[in-house]
């Protein structure tokens, strides 16, 4: 976007002879990679060859139909079937493919230490991964660091380090923060790895063979912070980048370009037939506007940047950081499978591609929702199923970011308040997909009310009463509690709301429904006053007191499982206090949220606090 192109656009212009095509026709089949007749070959115009129509797949609605008279196009009538079954065809196990779930965070730019803007999507991705693990899915949670580019070389130089030393340090800082936040990723990819570099070079060679790379000169306004050329309409007055608040540089350079414009029809078709490809709706509308406004080819190499992957057959150029980093999602999956090699296409053979969802910030939406799908089509790979663009976290009305210097330090916040408090507040109090602001006082008040009081204090009081009056043993099966008991009613009404909320990345709704259960339990404890009933000599009163305690403990057992994706540490401590066997809520699975998990005679652990109240005076400064 925003490039002023000059010179010829002829295929192969300016490329080394070793990379020039031997034929104007592509050597590969349609990008769906199915060895069956397609309606036509990509780039070759309409075909009169017989069509082998495959059954459309609900999992890939964006890839079902196409206009057979439009040229050029890479859509084929096999696309729906081939992309939804390729993994199963390769492995012979459709169930394994259907049972998998792949979620990714952005690959974070390693020019500086992580901040809350990078912790936020990682906490969300971890919550989603934990939820799907509870559902028994084979989860692949990918995160990592993007370690090439001009900004990184500049940051390393300013610190007196070699770029490799700088990215080693930054990558370690990200992994340390993920550990502090109880993030359990399955793969952490670094784009400086040899295997990733080899994969990227292979992709570029295939994209070139497909006729989608040419050499030309560009001129335009370049933002070093975004590592992107900006169109006039994307900048503020004075050619200022609206994200980094810096003046964009005017640059002119000869580079290699990717024919994004060639995929205009295909991308329009994706958004026309799959309205959920980009979420939430506001993000989708933004992307559709970009696509319908006309796609422009973009540069995929840099001549003035040394810290990067050397462009195949042209050592004077390095691969553009986004063309490099986006394929990190794929190299991460291949790295999880011993012997998988570095052919990006093999990630579709039961190794977790396509991703079920990319979780990203809205500032990198164009790269993931426009550039990335076209790059994948050209490389002969299926598209991710969804791109979810979350909002910005703000402080003083501005997006938090390293370049702006108004960073909320997540490491400090976790050190003072613990990971559960931080995870809960940001996932519960900010509607994922919208912008949100951090206010220290509200943070403390919300966490104390919901976690310290409705969960922690309620559990501790109930266990103390059980110890005093029942010898720390459950006096009855929780399944025997009447179905119209107020706490059971609330639990069985609200917990069924939670799966749809998690699956829709509505973490605020999930937390609201779960905390409604613990809130009702805490309220009922006051209403029933079992401490008074235990003093009565009436057998009925004692029976009601025992039922009250068991109902509340059972509700908190369910809460521990349902809240596990958001507050894994707290959930594990509740599980331990209830004396439950096994490896915690994760082992219980989502089926464990069904009412009736506590058994008569079960011994409960000695009561101890599971969540300490936060104190505002400990956190007067957060930046």
Secondary structure as UniProt FT lines:
FT   STRAND          4..6
FT   TURN            11..14
FT   HELIX           17..19
FT   TURN            31..32
FT   TURN            42..43
FT   HELIX           58..63
FT   TURN            68..69
FT   TURN            77..78
FT   HELIX           79..91
FT   HELIX           94..98
FT   STRAND          100..109
FT   TURN            110..111
FT   HELIX           116..134
FT   TURN            135..136
FT   STRAND          138..146
FT   HELIX           150..158
FT   TURN            159..160
FT   HELIX           163..180
FT   TURN            181..182
FT   STRAND          187..190
FT   TURN            191..192
FT   HELIX           194..209
FT   TURN            210..211
FT   STRAND          213..223
FT   TURN            224..227
FT   STRAND          228..230
FT   HELIX           232..234
FT   STRAND          235..236
FT   TURN            237..239
FT   STRAND          240..241
FT   TURN            242..244
FT   STRAND          249..258
FT   HELIX           260..263
FT   HELIX           264..273
FT   TURN            275..276
FT   STRAND          278..279
FT   HELIX           281..292
FT   STRAND          298..299
FT   STRAND          301..302
FT   STRAND          310..311
FT   TURN            312..313
FT   STRAND          314..319
FT   HELIX           321..326
FT   HELIX           328..335
FT   TURN            338..339
FT   HELIX           344..348
FT   TURN            349..350
FT   STRAND          357..361
FT   HELIX           362..364
FT   HELIX           365..366
FT   HELIX           367..371
FT   HELIX           372..379
FT   STRAND          387..390
FT   STRAND          393..395
FT   TURN            396..397
FT   STRAND          398..399
FT   HELIX           402..404
FT   HELIX           410..417
FT   HELIX           419..428
FT   TURN            432..433
FT   STRAND          436..437
FT   HELIX           440..447
FT   HELIX           448..457
FT   HELIX           458..470
FT   TURN            471..472
FT   HELIX           478..480
FT   TURN            483..484
FT   HELIX           486..494
FT   HELIX           495..497
FT   HELIX           498..503
FT   TURN            504..505
FT   HELIX           507..528
FT   HELIX           530..533
FT   TURN            534..535
FT   HELIX           539..563
FT   TURN            564..566
FT   HELIX           568..577
FT   TURN            578..579
FT   HELIX           585..588
FT   HELIX           590..593
FT   TURN            600..601
FT   HELIX           616..619
//
